Amino acid sequence: MEKPIKITLHARRRMLKYGLEEETVVKALRTPDYILEGAFGRKIAHKSMDDLVLRVIYEDNEEIIVVTVYPARKRRYAETV
C-alpha cells in the first residue's frame, strides 16, 4: 500500500510558481530517478525533465509530506542524474 502524500502550502506555491502539476510531483515521489538524503532527516527525490531535474524535498513518515519542490539544471546535480 502506498503512503498518502500531503503537499504543504509552501510546496503548492512553488508548484504554481514553476508551473508544475500535482501529478508531476507525485510521479517524482512514486518513481524517482534517484533519492538523496537531505538536511533534518528529509529526503530529496530527483526526476529527470528534459534539460532539468525536478527536486522534491519531503519528509517520509506515516505519510509523505512534500516540503518544497523546484526544477534545477541537470548539470548542477550531474553526479546524481
N, C-alpha and C positions, 0 to 999 in steps of 0.2 A: 504494500500500500504506500502510495506516495504521500509525503508530508504536505500539509497545506502551506500555501505561500501567502504571506502578508506583505504588502508593499507600503512602506511608510509614506507620509505626505511629502517629505523631502525627496524621496526617490521618485514619486509621481511628478513632482515639479521638474525634476531633471529629465524625466521621460518626455514631458511636454516641451521643455527647452530644446531637446535634441531630436524631437520628432520620432520617438521610439514607441512602438506599440507594446501593450502589455504581453501579447503573445510572443514577441521577440525576446523580452526579458525572461519570461517563463521558459522558453526554449533554451536560452543560455543556461538557466539553472538546471533544467532536467537533462540536457545533453551538452554539457560544456566541452570545449576542446581541451581545456586544462583548468586545474584548480590550484590556487596558491594559498598559502597560509598568510593571513593579514594580521594587522595590529589588533590587540584586545580580544584575541581568540576568534576573530572574524575570518571568513573565507572570501576569496576573490575568484569568481568564475569568469573565464575568458571564452568568448565565442567569436570566431572569425566572421567579418562582414566586409567583403570586398577588400579595400586597402586599409580598413580599420579593424580594430578588435574591440568588441563590447566588453566592458568590465563591469561586473555586477558584484558589489560588496554586500555580504549578507552574514547573518547570524544563523547558525544551524542548531536548533534545539528541538523541542517537540514540534515546532513549526519553523518554516524558513522565513526569516524577516529580512526583507531587502532594505538595506540602509541607504545605499546610493547606487547610481548607475550612470555610466558615461562611456562614450566612444573615445578611443585613443588611437594614435598612429601605431601601426604594427611594428614599425622599426624600433619604437621605444621599448617594446616588450618582445623583441625578436627571439630571445632565448626561450620564451615560453609558448610562442605561437608557431 
